[in-house]
Amino acid sequence: MVRDGYYYGLPLLAVAVLIGWLTRPGWAVIPILLAAFFLWFFRDPERAIPQEPGAVVSPGDGKITDVSPVIVGGEPRTRISIFLSVFDVHVNRSPIAGVIREVRYQPGQFLNAMNRTCADLNEQNIVTVEGGGQMVVFKQIAGLLARRIVFNRKIGDRVERGERVGLIKFGSRVDVLFDSGASVKVKVGDRVRGGASVLAYLQEKRELAGAQAVSAERGN
């Protein structure tokens, strides 16, 4: 369990005991139910992380709401959007193994995470990870209910594929952007699990450059 669960849950249990002692035990049901919800919401299950070369795993649990081509910095990329409801695990994980090259917080609105414009307008944390000669960007995007994004790594840190890196409290969304030449393995409507579900397979740039060199040599 994420420690935030204890911060929310234990005080509510204390309130329940106090209410039950000062009034009637029945009045303690509401804070007990709220405490149980928070303890459940901040669950943090272990996951089997795929080990296949080039795998991009989901940074969070939820439902795929968009798979589309986008242009970022003049370069074609593929974007996959994942909606996290209040019933999903909200722990976020790194989509690939590599080094964190950029972390950028962007203040903004709190539009519904299902809204397409929230990817640009909502409060979000934008993280760039470099690994295998590829740059993968993932965004922690606050939703209608979310009011706090947690990211516990910094620029220069080495992360492993599927490693826990933070969370978004309550309803939210995560976006993943990667090379447009990657082989996408999910579609809109699919449900994914953070760290365990493969979104796509990247072709390592080193391998690509080697293949092009061999092809050129054969052509001579």
Secondary structure, 3 states (H helix, E strand, C coil): CCCHHHHHHHHHHHHHHHHHHHCCHHHHHHHHHHHHHHHHHCCCCCCCCCCCCCEEECCCCEEEEEEEEEEECCEEEEEEEEEECCCCCCEEECCCCEEEEEEEEECCECCCCCCCCHHHHECEEEEEEEECCEEEEEEEEECCCCCCEEECCCCCCEECCCCEEEEECCCEEEEEEEECCCEECCCCCCEECCCCCEEEECCCHHHHHHHHHHHHHHHC
